[in-house]
């Protein structure tokens, strides 16, 4: 099956997401989506304003009156469970977004010993250790011990960004001293010296009680929701030792489910190394491919299309790669802003939807459009993300024609093509893309198909191509566009 994921949210999403999905589930299935990636469903420090990544209580899926509301930004627990049920009725798998790195919004202060670190080199201490108070105790008073009576305290955290000295708030990155050491966990990314700390209260995975609680929680979560897979957030900040153990536990004892991780590195070697550390048990978002799309969209005809999948995870380890054009972190005004320009998105989607072995993920605004307002320099800036009009046609082409072995003609800097040979049940196709002027490729499709007539399924080209007696044809593509040539009557 040619599976496709829909990332069913973006950073500025408004309205009850779970109810919206229930209404759109059947349409998504008819478009060819086989899986949905939902945002984190857990209660946040910002309550109904939280996006799910400012996680407060992992057991509160919109059920308890905490942080100013019962519901989360996306709806209530009951609505979340109904959305999952609806997905399953439609034959769509559900991937839940899981935030393991940090907690925010502690309920009580504790006295802690900390030292401040240089944010550019987290291994460098600034001054001497000192005593301060910090919101490191999480008692979840609204939940009252339901599902779990685990209390989080300073021994469960390795670092924090806000401390209080004589009630004076001080911000920075502070290493908490506890029985698990005065140094950061070494089995993380070495960016900034050590990238264990990202935000909020950083979870200490050298604490065996924390590890056991996270195993208890994921069992509860999977059994409660019936989800089919996980999307794991911010993996370069997590202990790879903990992660490997936790993933092994899930697959062996909870559910042998699909797991995809966000390990945000633009160098494919680093993703590949990390995948090796995980014994190649999970898939990874292809960040290098996204950056290739980003650069190609900015450079126009100066970008060499022969390199579009060079040194990407799709090239290095296609069976474990998840291809995407854009996501909630790369859209305008977000932390990893690298928005692919509108003109190139149809080309990028053609590439990930029609390539052999790609597992594509489509971003909500590219399918449904989005508008939002953000403040910049005290002025409101309106951002409009138009839908990629050709996307529904590309999704149909994937379901009908993207089968069989792939043969590439990546032989021109501005025009590349590939043949999908088809299989016993599906016809193949010829895919051709250009980032400059009109282009063409002479391609032998199949010696047994002499006289066969091909047309552009995307309707960007109006002419037809008739294969000669050797099964060869000249296939064209319009300027800065893509075409998918398929046999007539298929």
Residue pairs with C-beta under 8 A, 6 or more apart in sequence:
1 34
2 32
2 398
2 399
2 402
2 403
3 34
3 35
3 359
4 32
4 33
4 34
4 35
4 353
4 360
4 361
4 362
4 395
4 398
5 33
5 34
5 35
5 36
5 37
5 95
5 322
5 359
5 360
5 361
5 362
6 28
6 33
6 35
6 36
6 37
6 361
6 362
6 364
6 367
7 37
7 324
7 327
7 328
7 361
7 362
7 363
7 364
8 17
8 21
8 36
8 37
8 38
8 39
8 364
9 17
9 38
9 39
9 74
9 328
9 364
10 328
10 331
10 363
10 364
10 365
10 370
10 385
11 51
11 328
11 329
11 331
11 334
11 372
12 370
12 372
12 374
13 39
13 73
13 74
13 364
13 370
16 74
16 75
16 79
17 38
17 39
17 73
17 74
17 75
17 83
18 74
18 75
18 76
18 79
18 80
18 82
18 83
19 75
19 79
19 83
21 36
21 38
21 83
21 86
21 87
22 82
22 83
22 86
25 83
25 86
25 87
25 89
25 90
25 92
26 90
28 36
28 90
28 92
29 90
29 91
29 92
31 367
31 392
31 395
31 396
32 395
32 396
32 398
32 399
33 92
33 362
33 395
34 91
34 92
34 93
35 92
35 93
35 94
35 95
35 228
35 229
35 258
36 87
36 92
36 93
36 94
36 95
37 95
37 97
37 231
37 361
38 74
38 80
38 83
38 94
38 95
38 96
38 97
39 51
39 52
39 74
39 97
39 328
40 51
40 52
40 53
40 55
40 96
40 97
40 98
40 99
40 233
41 52
41 61
41 62
41 72
41 74
41 77
41 80
41 96
41 97
41 225
42 52
42 55
42 56
42 57
42 58
42 59
42 60
42 61
42 72
42 99
43 50
43 55
43 56
43 57
43 60
43 61
43 62
43 64
43 66
43 67
43 72
44 50
44 51
44 52
44 53
44 54
44 55
44 56
44 67
44 72
44 73
44 104
44 105
45 54
45 55
45 56
45 67
45 104
45 105
45 200
46 54
46 67
47 66
47 67
47 68
47 69
47 72
48 68
48 69
48 71
48 72
48 73
49 73
50 56
50 67
50 72
50 73
51 73
51 328
52 72
52 73
52 74
52 97
52 99
53 99
53 233
54 104
54 105
54 200
55 99
55 102
55 103
55 104
56 66
56 67
56 103
56 104
56 105
56 138
57 64
57 66
57 138
57 140
57 143
58 217
58 221
59 140
59 143
59 146
59 147
59 148
59 217
59 220
60 66
60 77
60 140
60 142
60 143
61 72
61 77
61 80
61 224
61 225
62 70
62 71
62 72
62 74
62 75
62 76
62 77
62 78
62 79
62 80
63 70
63 76
63 77
64 70
64 140
64 142
64 143
64 146
65 142
66 140
66 141
66 142
66 143
67 105
70 76
71 79
74 80
75 83
80 225
81 224
81 225
81 226
84 94
84 225
84 226
84 227
85 226
87 93
87 94
88 94
88 226
93 228
93 229
93 258
94 225
94 226
94 227
94 228
94 229
95 227
95 228
95 229
95 230
95 231
95 258
95 260
96 221
96 225
96 227
96 229
96 230
96 231
97 230
97 231
97 233
98 218
98 230
98 231
98 232
98 233
99 233
99 234
100 203
100 214
100 232
100 233
100 234
100 238
100 243
101 198
101 199
101 202
101 203
101 233
101 234
101 237
101 238
102 198
102 199
102 200
102 201
102 202
102 203
103 138
103 152
103 157
103 200
103 201
103 203
104 199
104 200
104 201
105 135
105 138
106 134
106 135
106 136
106 137
106 138
106 152
106 201
107 135
107 137
107 138
107 139
107 140
107 141
108 135
108 137
108 139
109 133
109 134
109 135
109 136
109 137
109 164
110 133
110 134
110 136
110 137
110 153
110 154
111 131
111 132
111 133
112 131
112 132
112 133
112 134
112 136
112 154
112 160
112 163
112 176
112 177
113 129
113 130
113 131
113 176
113 177
114 129
114 130
114 132
114 134
114 160
114 163
114 174
114 175
114 176
114 177
115 125
115 126
115 127
115 128
115 129
115 130
115 174
115 175
115 177
115 182
116 125
116 126
116 127
116 172
116 173
116 174
116 175
117 123
117 124
117 125
117 126
117 172
117 173
117 174
117 175
117 197
118 124
118 125
118 126
118 193
119 172
119 173
119 192
120 192
120 193
121 192
121 193
122 173
122 175
122 184
122 192
122 193
122 194
122 195
122 196
122 197
123 183
123 184
123 193
123 194
124 193
125 175
129 177
129 182
130 165
132 163
132 164
132 165
132 170
132 174
133 163
133 164
133 165
134 154
134 160
134 162
134 163
134 164
134 174
134 176
135 162
135 201
136 152
136 153
136 154
136 156
136 157
136 160
136 176
136 201
137 151
137 152
137 153
137 154
138 151
138 152
138 153
139 151
147 220
148 213
148 216
148 217
148 220
150 209
150 213
150 216
152 201
154 176
154 178
155 178
155 179
155 180
155 204
155 207
156 203
156 204
156 207
156 209
156 210
157 176
157 178
157 201
157 202
157 203
157 204
158 175
158 176
158 178
158 180
158 184
158 185
158 196
158 197
158 202
158 203
158 204
158 206
159 173
159 174
159 175
159 176
159 184
159 196
159 197
159 201
159 202
160 174
160 176
160 200
160 201
160 202
161 171
161 172
161 173
161 174
161 197
161 199
161 200
162 169
162 170
162 171
163 169
163 170
163 174
164 170
173 197
175 182
175 183
175 184
175 197
176 204
178 204
180 204
180 206
180 207
181 206
184 194
184 196
184 197
185 194
185 196
185 204
185 205
185 206
185 239
186 194
187 239
187 240
187 241
187 242
188 194
188 195
188 196
188 236
188 237
188 238
188 239
188 240
189 195
189 236
189 237
189 265
191 236
195 236
195 237
196 202
196 237
196 239
197 237
198 234
198 237
202 237
203 210
204 210
205 211
205 238
205 239
205 241
205 242
206 239
211 242
211 245
211 246
214 246
215 246
215 249
218 246
218 249
218 250
218 254
219 253
219 254
221 227
222 250
222 254
222 255
222 257
223 254
227 257
228 257
228 258
229 257
229 258
229 259
229 260
230 250
230 257
230 258
230 259
230 260
231 259
231 260
231 261
231 262
232 243
232 259
232 260
232 261
232 262
232 282
233 262
234 262
234 264
235 243
235 261
235 262
235 263
235 274
236 263
236 264
236 265
236 274
240 274
240 277
240 278
243 278
244 277
244 278
244 279
244 281
247 259
247 278
247 281
247 282
248 281
250 257
250 259
251 257
251 259
251 281
258 283
259 281
259 282
259 283
260 282
260 283
260 284
260 285
260 322
261 278
261 282
261 283
261 284
261 285
262 284
262 285
263 270
263 271
263 274
263 284
263 285
263 287
264 285
264 287
264 329
264 336
265 271
265 274
265 287
265 288
266 287
266 288
266 291
267 288
267 311
268 288
268 311
268 312
268 313
268 315
268 316
271 284
271 287
271 288
271 313
272 313
272 316
272 317
274 284
275 282
275 284
275 317
275 320
280 317
280 320
282 320
283 320
283 321
283 322
283 359
284 313
284 320
284 321
284 322
285 322
285 324
285 327
285 361
286 312
286 313
286 314
286 321
286 322
286 323
286 324
287 313
288 311
288 312
288 313
289 309
289 312
289 313
289 314
289 321
289 323
289 324
289 352
290 324
290 325
290 326
290 330
290 338
290 340
291 338
292 307
292 308
292 309
292 310
292 312
293 308
293 325
293 340
293 344
293 348
294 330
294 338
294 339
294 340
295 303
296 303
296 305
296 308
296 344
296 347
296 348
296 435
297 340
297 341
297 343
297 344
297 345
297 348
298 341
300 435
300 436
300 480
301 414
301 435
301 436
301 437
303 413
303 435
304 413
305 410
305 412
305 413
305 414
305 415
305 416
305 433
305 435
306 410
306 411
306 412
306 413
306 416
308 351
308 410
308 416
309 315
309 351
309 355
312 321
313 320
313 321
314 321
314 323
314 352
314 355
314 357
314 358
318 356
318 357
318 358
319 357
321 357
321 358
321 359
322 359
322 360
322 361
323 352
323 355
323 358
323 359
323 360
323 361
324 352
324 360
324 361
324 363
325 340
325 345
325 348
325 349
325 352
325 362
325 363
325 366
326 339
326 340
326 345
326 363
326 366
327 361
327 363
328 334
328 363
329 335
329 336
330 336
330 337
330 338
330 339
330 340
331 337
331 339
331 365
331 383
331 385
332 339
332 374
332 383
333 374
333 376
333 381
333 383
340 348
342 386
342 388
343 480
344 435
344 480
345 366
345 388
346 388
346 389
346 390
346 391
346 394
346 481
346 482
347 433
347 435
347 480
347 481
347 482
349 360
349 362
349 366
349 388
349 390
349 391
349 394
350 394
350 431
350 433
350 482
350 484
351 358
351 433
352 358
352 360
353 360
353 394
353 395
353 397
353 398
353 402
354 394
354 397
354 398
354 401
354 402
354 418
354 420
354 429
354 431
354 484
355 402
355 406
355 418
356 402
356 404
356 405
356 406
356 420
360 398
362 391
362 395
364 370
365 385
365 387
366 385
366 387
366 388
366 391
367 387
367 388
367 391
367 392
368 387
369 384
369 385
369 386
369 387
370 383
370 384
370 385
371 382
371 383
371 384
371 385
372 382
372 383
373 380
373 381
373 382
373 383
374 380
374 381
374 383
375 381
390 458
390 482
393 457
393 458
393 459
394 458
394 484
397 429
397 457
397 458
397 484
397 486
400 426
400 427
400 486
400 490
401 420
401 422
401 426
401 427
401 428
401 429
401 457
401 484
401 486
401 490
402 420
402 429
403 420
403 421
403 422
403 423
403 425
403 426
403 427
403 428
404 420
404 421
404 422
404 423
404 426
404 428
405 420
405 421
406 418
406 419
406 420
406 421
407 418
407 419
407 421
408 416
408 417
408 418
409 416
409 417
409 418
409 419
409 441
409 443
410 416
410 418
412 439
414 434
414 435
414 436
414 437
414 439
415 432
415 433
415 434
415 436
415 439
415 440
415 441
415 477
416 432
416 433
417 430
417 431
417 432
417 433
417 441
417 443
417 475
417 477
418 430
418 431
419 428
419 429
419 430
419 431
419 443
419 445
420 428
420 429
420 430
420 431
421 428
421 446
422 428
422 429
427 486
427 487
427 490
428 445
429 457
429 484
429 485
429 486
430 441
430 443
430 445
430 454
430 473
430 475
430 484
430 485
430 486
431 482
431 483
431 484
431 485
432 439
432 440
432 441
432 475
432 476
432 477
432 482
432 483
432 485
433 477
433 481
433 482
433 483
434 477
434 478
434 479
434 480
434 481
434 482
435 480
436 479
436 480
437 479
438 476
438 477
438 478
438 479
439 476
439 477
440 474
440 475
440 476
440 477
441 474
441 475
442 472
442 473
442 474
442 475
443 472
443 473
443 474
443 475
444 470
444 471
444 472
445 452
445 454
445 467
445 471
445 472
445 473
446 471
447 470
447 471
448 471
449 467
449 471
449 487
450 467
450 468
450 469
450 470
450 471
451 466
451 467
451 469
452 466
452 467
452 471
452 487
452 488
453 464
453 465
453 466
453 467
453 487
453 488
454 464
454 465
454 466
454 467
454 473
454 475
454 485
454 486
454 487
454 488
455 464
455 465
455 485
455 486
455 488
456 462
456 483
456 484
456 485
457 483
457 484
457 485
457 486
458 482
458 483
458 484
460 477
460 478
460 481
460 482
460 483
461 476
461 477
461 478
461 483
463 476
464 488
465 473
465 474
465 475
465 476
465 485
466 473
467 473
473 485
475 483
475 485
476 483
477 483
